[in-house]
Amino acid sequence: QAIRSPKFAYLITFCAILILRLNFVVMTVNAQLASFFSGATVGQLSLVFSTLLPLGGFAAPLTALLLDRYRRWSYRVCLALSILYGLCLAVPRADSQIVAFVIISVSRQLTYSIV
């Protein structure tokens, strides 16, 4: 009964698309950085990304609050963060990339918590 519900189909579709997108970004970040920047900048930004990605766990209390009190909004926030980090990654500036890295780490926490 629950598996055939529209809510279940929405959850499966939502999670599949966002997790696939998030994993694609994580796997291709170095190639994306290499296409925008050169030399030491790529290495420095890659190190920043590697450092920031696990720090998304610090957003766990906020994620728990969002999922507990505002369940429907958690999907909207997750989608908005995904769009926002996509836009930031498209801008070939180091500061924009760092903002995207922070958003990705928080978005990753929220995306996997929704599942």
PyMOL commands that set and color helices and strands:
alter all, ss='L'
color gray80, all
select helices_A, chain A and resi 6-36+40-69+71-89+94-114
alter helices_A, ss='H'
color red, helices_A
deselect
rebuild
show_as cartoon
